[in-house]
Amino acid sequence: MNLDRIVFVGEGTSDLQVIPILVKRLIEELGDTVGEFRTYQMKHFRVPTFQKKVMAILNQEPTDPVLIVVDRDTDENRLATLQEGRAKAGDPPRCAIGLAVEMLEAWLLTDSEAWKTVFPKVKNLTLPKKPENSWGKNDSPNHPKRQLQAAFETCNVTDQKQAATFRLQLAQAIDLARLAQVCPQGFGSLATEIQTRWLSS
C-alpha cells in the first residue's frame, strides 16, 4: 500500500503529535516508508457516535490510508463500535483502527530505558509495571495522566510546553517491541492491525 500520505484521526493534541511518530517508526522498522501525516481530531467530525465518525472520515478521505486511534477510557465496546463503522463503509483495507488502553499516556510509561535516554541525570524513577491496568478518577495517583505527570515531576519537568516537547522525545526513544509487549491490548494490537492491513502483500 502506498503510504506517502496517511490521514490520522485521534483525540487530543498529544495524540496527534505522538502517535504519528510511533507509527512512522513502526512502519520503518517493518521495512516500509512513510510520507506525510495529515491529522484531524475526532471532534471535528460532527456526528454523534464513533461508528458514524468512522463513516464520515472515510467518506471525507476516499483514497488515502486512514489511521484512527482513540483512547479506550474503559469502554469495552469502543473498538467494536469503530470497527462497525468501518464495516458499514465497506471495510476498506486502507483503514486501520486502534485503541490506546486506557489512554495514550500509558504508552509513554512503558520503557524506563527511554526515560533514561531522555533524562540521563534522573535517578529513582518508578514507572507502572502494567500501565494498561492504570485507571481511576482524574486526580487519582493511579490515573495514567497523573502517573505521567508524576514521572515528569520526578524529572523536574513542571511546565506544560516542556512536557509536550519531552513527550515527543520519549516517542522517539521508546523501544517499540517493549511497548507492544507491555501494552498488548493497545499498541500491540495496533501494530498487528497496521502490519496486516497495510504491509501484507
KEKE-3310 file (N, C-alpha, C; in steps of 0.2 Angstrom, whole numbers, plus 5000, padded with zeros to 4 digits):
npx = (5004:5002:5010:5013:5005:4997:4981:4978:4967:4964:4962:4966:4978:4991:4990:4989:5002:5011:5007:5008:5022:5026:5020:5025:5039:5037:5032:5043:5053:5047:5051:5046:5041:5036:5027:5020:5009:4993:4983:4968:4956:4945:4934:4931:4923:4907:4897:4886:4891:4904:4904:4898:4907:4918:4913:4910:4923:4930:4922:4925:4938:4942:4952:4966:4977:4970:4971:4965:4965:4959:4957:4953:4947:4941:4930:4923:4917:4921:4931:4924:4913:4920:4925:4913:4908:4918:4915:4903:4906:4911:4922:4936:4953:4962:4960:4965:4962:4964:4966:4971:4975:4973:4973:4983:4993:4998:5006:5017:5023:5030:5043:5057:5070:5070:5066:5077:5086:5081:5081:5094:5101:5092:5088:5080:5067:5051:5041:5024:5021:5012:5005:4993:4983:4981:4970:4957:4950:4952:4961:4967:4981:4983:4979:4982:4986:4990:5000:5009:5012:5017:5029:5035:5037:5046:5057:5059:5051:5039:5033:5020:5023:5036:5034:5027:5036:5045:5037:5037:5050:5051:5043:5051:5061:5056:5057:5050:5046:5046:5036:5024:5024:5022:5010:4999:4986:4983:4994:5001:4991:4987:4999:4999:4987:4991:5001:4995:4984:4990:5004:5005:5008)
npy = (4994:5011:5023:5036:5047:5048:5049:5053:5051:5057:5060:5070:5084:5079:5066:5068:5072:5062:5049:5048:5048:5036:5027:5029:5026:5012:5007:5009:5001:4989:4989:4997:5013:5029:5044:5059:5064:5068:5076:5075:5080:5069:5076:5085:5079:5080:5071:5060:5048:5036:5026:5032:5043:5036:5032:5045:5050:5041:5044:5057:5056:5048:5040:5040:5030:5028:5031:5027:5031:5030:5034:5021:5022:5014:5009:4995:4992:5000:4998:4988:4996:5006:4998:4993:5004:5005:4993:4996:5006:4998:4991:4995:4990:5000:5007:5008:5003:5007:5006:5016:5010:5012:5025:5036:5041:5030:5023:5030:5027:5015:5011:5011:5013:5022:5033:5035:5038:5050:5058:5058:5061:5058:5049:5035:5034:5028:5018:5012:4994:4988:4997:4998:4994:5004:5016:5026:5040:5057:5064:5054:5044:5033:5036:5037:5049:5056:5048:5050:5063:5063:5056:5065:5076:5070:5071:5084:5092:5103:5112:5114:5116:5112:5099:5094:5094:5085:5073:5070:5067:5056:5048:5045:5038:5027:5009:5000:4986:4983:4992:4986:4974:4977:4985:4976:4976:4988:4996:4985:4977:4987:4988:4975:4976:4987:4980:4969:4975:4985:4982:4969:4959)
npz = (5000:4996:5006:5006:5010:5024:5032:5048:5062:5078:5096:5107:5107:5110:5106:5092:5090:5095:5092:5077:5076:5083:5075:5062:5065:5068:5055:5047:5054:5051:5038:5028:5020:5025:5021:5023:5037:5038:5050:5060:5072:5081:5086:5076:5067:5065:5070:5080:5085:5088:5078:5067:5065:5060:5048:5042:5042:5032:5021:5019:5016:5003:4997:5002:5014:5030:5047:5063:5079:5096:5113:5124:5137:5147:5140:5135:5123:5113:5103:5095:5091:5083:5073:5068:5061:5051:5044:5039:5030:5020:5024:5020:5016:5018:5029:5045:5062:5080:5098:5112:5127:5144:5139:5129:5137:5144:5135:5135:5147:5147:5145:5154:5150:5139:5146:5153:5143:5138:5150:5157:5169:5179:5194:5202:5196:5195:5186:5181:5181:5173:5163:5156:5164:5173:5180:5186:5196:5189:5197:5204:5210:5202:5190:5172:5166:5178:5183:5172:5174:5187:5184:5176:5185:5194:5185:5186:5177:5175:5168:5155:5142:5140:5144:5134:5123:5128:5128:5114:5113:5120:5113:5102:5108:5114:5115:5103:5102:5116:5120:5113:5120:5133:5132:5126:5122:5117:5110:5105:5098:5088:5081:5075:5067:5058:5052:5046:5038:5030:5027:5022:5008)
capx = (5000:5006:5010:5016:5001:4992:4976:4977:4962:4965:4958:4969:4984:4996:4989:4990:5009:5015:5005:5012:5029:5027:5018:5031:5044:5034:5032:5050:5056:5045:5054:5042:5042:5030:5027:5017:5003:4988:4980:4962:4954:4939:4928:4930:4918:4902:4891:4885:4894:4911:4903:4896:4913:4922:4910:4911:4931:4931:4918:4929:4945:4940:4958:4972:4976:4967:4973:4960:4966:4956:4958:4948:4943:4937:4924:4924:4914:4923:4934:4919:4909:4924:4925:4906:4908:4922:4912:4897:4909:4914:4928:4942:4959:4967:4958:4967:4959:4967:4964:4976:4972:4966:4974:4989:4998:5000:5011:5023:5025:5031:5050:5062:5077:5068:5066:5085:5089:5078:5083:5100:5103:5087:5088:5074:5061:5047:5035:5020:5023:5006:5001:4986:4979:4981:4964:4954:4947:4957:4966:4970:4988:4983:4976:4988:4988:4993:5006:5014:5013:5022:5035:5039:5039:5052:5062:5059:5048:5033:5030:5017:5026:5042:5032:5025:5042:5048:5033:5039:5057:5050:5040:5057:5066:5053:5058:5043:5044:5044:5029:5019:5024:5019:5004:4997:4979:4983:4999:5002:4985:4988:5005:4997:4982:4994:5005:4990:4980:4994:5010:5005:5007)
capy = (5000:5017:5026:5043:5052:5045:5053:5051:5054:5055:5064:5076:5087:5075:5060:5070:5073:5057:5043:5048:5047:5029:5023:5030:5022:5005:5005:5009:4995:4984:4989:5001:5020:5034:5051:5064:5063:5074:5075:5078:5077:5066:5081:5089:5076:5082:5066:5059:5042:5034:5022:5037:5047:5032:5033:5052:5051:5038:5047:5063:5054:5042:5037:5039:5026:5031:5028:5030:5029:5034:5031:5016:5025:5009:5007:4989:4991:5006:4995:4985:5002:5009:4993:4993:5010:5003:4988:4999:5009:4994:4988:4996:4988:5006:5009:5004:5006:5005:5010:5017:5007:5015:5031:5037:5042:5023:5021:5034:5025:5008:5010:5015:5015:5028:5039:5036:5041:5057:5061:5054:5063:5057:5043:5033:5035:5022:5018:5007:4988:4986:5004:4997:4992:5010:5020:5029:5047:5061:5066:5048:5043:5028:5038:5037:5056:5058:5044:5053:5070:5062:5054:5071:5080:5067:5073:5091:5095:5105:5117:5110:5116:5107:5092:5092:5093:5078:5068:5069:5064:5049:5044:5044:5034:5021:5003:4998:4979:4983:4995:4981:4969:4980:4987:4972:4977:4994:4997:4978:4976:4992:4986:4970:4979:4990:4976:4965:4979:4990:4980:4962:4960)
capz = (5000:4996:5012:5005:5014:5029:5036:5055:5066:5085:5100:5109:5104:5112:5102:5085:5089:5097:5088:5071:5077:5084:5069:5057:5067:5067:5048:5045:5057:5047:5031:5023:5021:5026:5019:5027:5040:5039:5056:5062:5079:5081:5087:5071:5063:5070:5070:5087:5088:5085:5072:5062:5064:5056:5041:5040:5040:5026:5016:5018:5014:5000:4994:5006:5020:5036:5053:5068:5086:5101:5120:5126:5143:5150:5136:5132:5116:5109:5097:5091:5088:5077:5068:5064:5056:5045:5041:5036:5025:5015:5026:5016:5019:5019:5036:5051:5068:5086:5104:5117:5133:5143:5135:5126:5142:5146:5131:5137:5153:5146:5144:5158:5146:5135:5151:5155:5137:5138:5156:5159:5176:5184:5197:5206:5193:5195:5181:5182:5178:5169:5163:5153:5170:5177:5179:5192:5195:5186:5202:5207:5208:5198:5183:5168:5166:5184:5183:5168:5177:5192:5181:5173:5191:5196:5181:5186:5172:5178:5163:5150:5135:5141:5145:5127:5120:5131:5126:5108:5113:5123:5107:5098:5111:5116:5111:5101:5104:5123:5120:5111:5125:5139:5131:5121:5120:5114:5104:5101:5093:5083:5077:5071:5063:5053:5048:5042:5033:5026:5024:5020:5001)
cpx = (5004:5005:5013:5012:4996:4988:4976:4972:4963:4961:4962:4975:4990:4996:4991:4998:5013:5013:5008:5019:5030:5025:5023:5037:5043:5035:5039:5054:5054:5047:5051:5044:5036:5032:5025:5011:4999:4983:4973:4960:4947:4933:4927:4924:4912:4896:4891:4889:4900:4910:4902:4902:4917:4920:4911:4919:4932:4928:4922:4935:4944:4946:4964:4971:4974:4968:4968:4962:4963:4958:4952:4944:4939:4931:4925:4922:4916:4926:4929:4915:4913:4924:4919:4906:4912:4919:4906:4900:4912:4920:4934:4948:4963:4965:4960:4965:4963:4964:4971:4972:4976:4967:4981:4995:5001:5006:5018:5026:5028:5039:5055:5068:5076:5069:5073:5088:5087:5081:5088:5102:5098:5088:5081:5067:5057:5041:5031:5022:5018:5002:4994:4981:4978:4974:4962:4952:4953:4962:4969:4977:4989:4981:4982:4990:4992:5000:5011:5016:5018:5029:5039:5041:5045:5058:5063:5056:5041:5029:5026:5020:5032:5039:5030:5031:5045:5044:5035:5046:5056:5047:5046:5061:5063:5055:5051:5041:5042:5037:5023:5019:5020:5012:5001:4990:4979:4988:5001:4997:4986:4993:5003:4992:4986:4998:5000:4987:4984:5000:5010:5003:5005)
cpy = (5006:5022:5033:5048:5048:5050:5050:5055:5052:5060:5070:5078:5082:5069:5062:5071:5066:5050:5043:5046:5039:5025:5024:5026:5014:5003:5005:5003:4989:4984:4993:5009:5024:5041:5055:5061:5069:5072:5079:5076:5074:5071:5085:5086:5076:5078:5063:5053:5040:5030:5027:5041:5043:5033:5039:5053:5047:5041:5054:5062:5048:5038:5035:5034:5031:5027:5031:5027:5033:5030:5026:5019:5020:5007:5001:4988:4996:5003:4992:4991:5005:5004:4992:4998:5008:4998:4991:5004:5005:4990:4989:4994:4994:5009:5005:5007:5003:5009:5011:5015:5009:5022:5031:5037:5035:5021:5024:5032:5018:5007:5014:5017:5021:5034:5040:5040:5049:5061:5057:5055:5060:5050:5041:5035:5028:5023:5012:5000:4987:4993:5003:4996:4999:5014:5022:5036:5051:5063:5060:5047:5037:5029:5039:5044:5058:5055:5048:5060:5069:5060:5061:5076:5077:5069:5081:5095:5097:5110:5112:5110:5112:5100:5089:5090:5086:5072:5065:5065:5057:5045:5041:5038:5027:5015:5000:4991:4979:4986:4990:4976:4971:4982:4983:4974:4983:4994:4990:4976:4981:4990:4980:4972:4983:4985:4972:4969:4983:4986:4972:4962:4953)
cpz = (5000:5002:5012:5009:5018:5032:5043:5059:5073:5089:5102:5105:5105:5107:5095:5084:5090:5093:5081:5071:5078:5078:5063:5059:5066:5060:5045:5048:5053:5039:5026:5024:5021:5024:5024:5031:5040:5045:5057:5069:5078:5082:5081:5066:5067:5069:5077:5089:5085:5078:5066:5060:5059:5049:5038:5038:5033:5020:5014:5014:5010:4997:4998:5012:5026:5042:5059:5074:5091:5108:5121:5132:5146:5146:5132:5125:5111:5102:5092:5087:5082:5071:5064:5059:5050:5041:5036:5030:5020:5017:5022:5019:5021:5026:5041:5057:5075:5092:5108:5124:5139:5139:5133:5132:5145:5142:5133:5143:5153:5147:5148:5155:5142:5140:5153:5149:5137:5144:5159:5166:5181:5187:5200:5203:5193:5190:5183:5178:5172:5167:5160:5159:5174:5175:5186:5191:5192:5191:5206:5205:5203:5191:5178:5167:5172:5185:5178:5171:5183:5190:5179:5179:5194:5192:5181:5180:5174:5173:5157:5144:5135:5141:5138:5123:5122:5129:5119:5108:5116:5117:5103:5101:5113:5112:5109:5102:5112:5124:5118:5116:5131:5138:5125:5118:5116:5108:5101:5096:5087:5078:5072:5066:5057:5049:5043:5037:5028:5023:5022:5012:4998)
residu = (MET:ASN:LEU:ASP:ARG:ILE:VAL:PHE:VAL:GLY:GLU:GLY:THR:SER:ASP:LEU:GLN:VAL:ILE:PRO:ILE:LEU:VAL:LYS:ARG:LEU:ILE:GLU:GLU:LEU:GLY:ASP:THR:VAL:GLY:GLU:PHE:ARG:THR:TYR:GLN:MET:LYS:HIS:PHE:ARG:VAL:PRO:THR:PHE:GLN:LYS:LYS:VAL:MET:ALA:ILE:LEU:ASN:GLN:GLU:PRO:THR:ASP:PRO:VAL:LEU:ILE:VAL:VAL:ASP:ARG:ASP:THR:ASP:GLU:ASN:ARG:LEU:ALA:THR:LEU:GLN:GLU:GLY:ARG:ALA:LYS:ALA:GLY:ASP:PRO:PRO:ARG:CYS:ALA:ILE:GLY:LEU:ALA:VAL:GLU:MET:LEU:GLU:ALA:TRP:LEU:LEU:THR:ASP:SER:GLU:ALA:TRP:LYS:THR:VAL:PHE:PRO:LYS:VAL:LYS:ASN:LEU:THR:LEU:PRO:LYS:LYS:PRO:GLU:ASN:SER:TRP:GLY:LYS:ASN:ASP:SER:PRO:ASN:HIS:PRO:LYS:ARG:GLN:LEU:GLN:ALA:ALA:PHE:GLU:THR:CYS:ASN:VAL:THR:ASP:GLN:LYS:GLN:ALA:ALA:THR:PHE:ARG:LEU:GLN:LEU:ALA:GLN:ALA:ILE:ASP:LEU:ALA:ARG:LEU:ALA:GLN:VAL:CYS:PRO:GLN:GLY:PHE:GLY:SER:LEU:ALA:THR:GLU:ILE:GLN:THR:ARG:TRP:LEU:SER:SER)
# end
